[in-house]
Amino acid sequence: MAVNPSVLDNVLEIFARNFRERGEMGAAISIWQDGAELVSYGQGWCEREQTRAWTTETLVPVYSATKVPAAATLLLALESRGLTPDTPVREVWPGFPVADARFSNLLSHQCGLAGLDRQADLFDHADVVAAIEAQVPAWSLGAGHGYHPRTFGALLDEPVRRLTGLTLGQCWWQNIAAPLGLEFWIGLPEVAWPRVARLYPGKPCQSGSETAFYQELMRDGSFTRKAFSSPRGLHSIQQMNDSRAWSAGLPALGGIGTASALAKFYQAACGTISSPLSSAVRRALATPQVAGPDRVLLRPTSFTCGAQCDPLDEAGVKIRQLYGPSTAAFGHPGAGGSHAFGDPETGISFAYVMNQMELSVMPGPRCIDMVAALFSGH
């Protein structure tokens, strides 16, 4: 069923209210359905000095919203060599420290490699890979899962390099982004640097459900803190405003692009437009692999091969709706509030990007109110 224009008007009203009442500085949203972009809108400023107006062409870092494009890149690289998510990781990466792990385990945060005992430099891929290979997993395969906020990048990049001879960012651009015309990069070229908005840290807005997470994040020696601290580097917003971060091609947190590009990517991931993503790749991105208590985020989470989906209670009902009401929807948020997802049941995809960040590990009310309004008729 097509989205009613009045529903889109309601979403845009919430978007405008974010600027009037919630301190939004610059932001954009994009909503697609069944191959057509229904909304593409940007408003505000790229910096506090109000030098550059924010438009739909503005680029901005989206942190972990990069993870699903990165996962799609690895899945496509595996497929190009006749491999699948069920392939043992050691067939591609002999030094991988979890002997029985398959790529489905790696992509769904089950390998216990979220934190590194030997610190490595985020910008030094070989250094991070060496630290991963030396790491004793924090839990045994099959004993649960925990979000890998930073190591996820090298965990995907290394097998892509071994499979293709390219970095993940190069492979993403050549095989997915360029064919689809997506202005989204994992390794931003210098010619696009002038289009990048400046990020600003925000004040805490976490809900009660995030209290335990933030307590552990701030506690010295906690595994949550370790996971969000290794590999070392890019721990401040200021560092993310540097061209070194934009161009580094970091698959866990370094993606930069427009809202329209992210939302269109999820059209491809849902199969509503023709794309390089095969049905097998799309199925892997959409099919939950693990669910339950998250050892890092300290709340229930559910992961596919690279994406998040809303976890369900014992009755099969969603316990939250970051991705709308459909249990088929999948996507990924980014630190500070950016968010993108697709819903194969309705053919809808959504992306929201901004530069005034919130101190929240999950999307805040500025975004979630728009998602709720978008699906209010479903």
N, C-alpha and C positions, 0 to 999 in steps of 0.2 A: 504494500500500500504506500502510495506516494506521501511524502511529508506535506502536511497542510501548510500553506503560506502563513497562516496565523501562528502556527507553531514556530516557524522561523522568525517571525516578528517578535515573539516572546523571547527567543534566544538572544536576538539582537538587543532587546531592551535590557536584559540582564548584562550583556556585554557593555552597554552604555552605562548602566548603573555602577559597574565596577570602577569606572573612571570617576563618577560623581561621588561615590560613597566608600569605596574600598581601596583607594590609593593606587589604582592602576596607573602606570606611566605610559607604556606603549605595549600594544598587543595586537594579535590577529587571530581570527578563527576561519576555518574552512570546513564546510559540510558538503559531502557528496552523497549521492544515491544513484545506484544502478548506472554508473558511468558518467553522470553529469554533476558538475559542481553547482550546488544550489546557493551556497553562500561563500563569498570570499571577501573578507572585510578586515581592514586594519585601521587603527586609530591611535592617536597619542604621539609620543616623541621617542626618539632613539636615545636621548640622553637628557639629564636634568636641565641642562642649559638650553634645551629646546632649539637646538641648531638644525636638526634633521627631523622632519615629520615622518612618523611611522606609516608605511604603506604596505600593501599586500606583497610588495617586492622586497621588503626588509628581511634580512637574514639575522638569525639569532641562535646562539648555542642552546641545545635542548637536553644536555646531560643524558640521562639514561633512556630517554625516548629514542636514543640511537640504537638501543639493544636489539629491537626487532628487525630493522633494516640489516644490522650486522648478522643476526641469526639467519635471515633469508639468504644472505651472501654465502655463508658457510654451507647451508643446505643445498644451494644451487651448485656450489663447487664440488660437494660430495656427489651429487647426481651426475655431474659432468664426467666423473670417473667411474660411474657404475656403482657407487656406494650409496648407503642409506643411513638414516638415523640409528639403525640397529647395528651398524658396523662398529666393531671395537675400535676405540680411539687409538690404541697402540698399533693398529694396522697402518695408520697414517703418521702417528707421532710415537715412535718407539720408547721415548724417554718419559712418557706420561706416567705420573706416579700412582694412578689407580688402575691396577692390573685388569680388572674385569669391566671397567667402565665402557659404555657405548656412547655414541655421540648424543643419543637421546638423554642419557644421564648428565652429560656435560652441559647440554643446552638448557636443562631444567634444574640446574643448581643443586644437584645431588652428590657432587664429588667431594665435598668437604674441603675445598681449596679456596675458600673465601678470604682467609687471612694468611699472610706469609710470615714465617719466623725470621727469615733473612730478608731484610728490607732491600728493595730494589727500586730503581728510578723509573717512574712511569714512562718517561720519554725514551728509555733504553729498552727496546723490545727484547734483545738477547739477554739482558740482565734479568728481566722479569721472567722470561722462560726458564732460565737457569734456576731462579728461586722457586718457581713452580715445580720443576723436576726434582728439586731437593726437599720439597715439602712433605711432611707426614700428614695425611688427611685428618681433619678435625673429627670426622666420624666415618664409620664404615659405610660402604655402598649398601643401600637398602635400609639404612637406619635414619631416614628422614632427609630433610633438605634445608638449605639456608641460602638466602639471597647472596650472590657474589657481586657486590656493587662495582668493584674496580678490577679484580683479576679476570672477570668475564671477558674483558677486551683481549688480553693476550691468549686466553683459552680458546677464543675463536680465531684470532689472527694467525696464530702459529699453524694450525692445520690448513687454513686457506693458503698460506705461503707455501706449505709443503705440497699442496694439491695443484696449485696454479702457477707458482713462481711470481705471483703478485702479492702486494699487501692487500689486506681485506678492503681498505678504502679504495684502492685501484680497481679491485675486482668488483666492488659495489658499483663504482661509476661506470665501468665498461659494460657490465652485464645486466644491470638493473636500472640505475638512475638515468644514464644517457638514453637508452632505448625508450624509456617512459617519459623522457623530458622533465625529470624531477630536479628542481633546484634544491637539492639536499646533498651535502658532501660529508664524507668521513675523511677529512684532509682537504681543507678549503684552499683553492688556488689563490695566489696573490691578487689576481685581477678582481676578485670579489671582496677583498678585505674592506674597501670603503663602504660596503653595504651592511656591515655587521653592526647591530645595535649594542649598546653598552649595558651590561648586567649590573644590577644593584641588589645587595643583600637585603633581606627583609626582617621583620620582627616575628617572633614566634606566633604561630596560629594553630598549633597542633591541638587535636581533639584529645579527649580522655583516653581514646584507644591508642594514642601514641606515647603516653606517659612512660610506660616501661621501656620503650625503645629509647627515648631520649635520656632516661636515667642511665641506661647501659652505655649509650653512645658517649656520655660524658664521664663515665667511670674508668679510671686508669686500669688497664689490664683486662677489661672485658673483651669477649670475643667480638661483640658488635663493633666496639671501637677499633679493634684490630682489623676487621673486615673493611671498614670505611677509611682506614689509614694506610692500607697497603695494596698496591705499590705506592710509594711516597711521591708526592707532587700534586700540584693543582688543588691544594686544600683551601685556597681562598678565592673569593669571587674576583678579586682584583687580577689574579693570575689567569682567570678565564677570559679576561678582556685583552689578553695579549695575543698577537698574531702567532706566537709559537704554539699556543694551545690550539688555535684554529687550524693550523696547517699540519699538526702532528698526526692526524688520522687515528685517533684513539677510539676503538669500536665500542667500548663500554660507556663512554661519556663525552665523546668529542664531536658528535654530529652537529652540523650547522645547516640551517635551511629555513624555508618558509612553511607556514601552516598549510598552504595549498599542496606543497610537495608531499608532506607527511600524510595528509588525508588521501591524496591520490595513490600513494604507496599502498595504503590499506584497501583501496579499491582493487588494486592488483592482488593483494594478499587474500581478498575475499572472492576473487574470480569474477568480479563484475565488469572488468575491462580486460582486453587482450594484453598479455604481458609475458615476459620471460619466465615467470613463476609457474611451474607445472602444477598439476593437481596434487601430486605427491608432496611437493614443497608446501603448498597452501594447506594441505591436510596436517602436515607436521607443525606448522605455525599455529593451527587452530585447535589441535587435540591436546587436552590436558594430560600431562605425564605424572604429575605429583600434586598432592594437596595435603594440607594439615598445618601444624605449628611450624613456623619458620624460625630456625635457630639464630638468625641474624636480625630480622625485622621484628621478632617477638610478637607475632600475631598470625592468625591463619592466612596462608597465601596458597595460590595455585599457579603452576607454571606449565606451559606447553614447551615445545622445543624453541625457546627463545622469548616467548611472550608471557604476559600475565593474563589471568582471567579472574573473575570474582569467585572466591571460594563459596562453597555451599554448606548449609547445615545438614543435619542428619535426615531431614525431610526433603533434601534436594532444593531448598530455597536459598537464594543468594543472601549472604550475611552483610554485604554492602553492594552498591551499584556504581562502581567507578566506570563501568563499561555499559551502562544501561541495563534494562531488564532481561535481555536475552542471555541464556546460558551459553550460547554459541559465540558471543563476542569476545574479542581478545585484543590486547594492545600493550602499552607500557607508558607509565608516567616518567617524567624527568624531575630531578631535584629542583625545588623552587616553585613548581606548579605547572610546568608544561605537560601536555597530555595528548595522546593520540591513540585511536583504536578503530577497529572495523567490526561490523556485525553482519555476518553472512546471511542471517535470517531475513533482515530487512533491506540489505544492500546498502546500508548507511555506513559512512565513515566520517570521522570527526577529528579535528586537530585544533589545539589551542596553544599558542606560544606567546611569551611575554618577556619583559626585561626587569620589571620590579618583582623580585623573587619573594616567596614566602618561606619561612623556616619550617618546612613540613616535608616529610618523606613521601607523603601521598598527596594527590591533588587536593587543593583547598576549595572553599566555597565559591570563589570566583569562577572556577571551572565546573565544579560538580553541579552547581545550580543550573548552568547551561545544559549539561548533559541531561539532567532531570527534566528540564523543559523540552528538550528535543524529543524525548521519548514519552512525553506526557499523554500522548494519544495511543500508546501501544500497550 
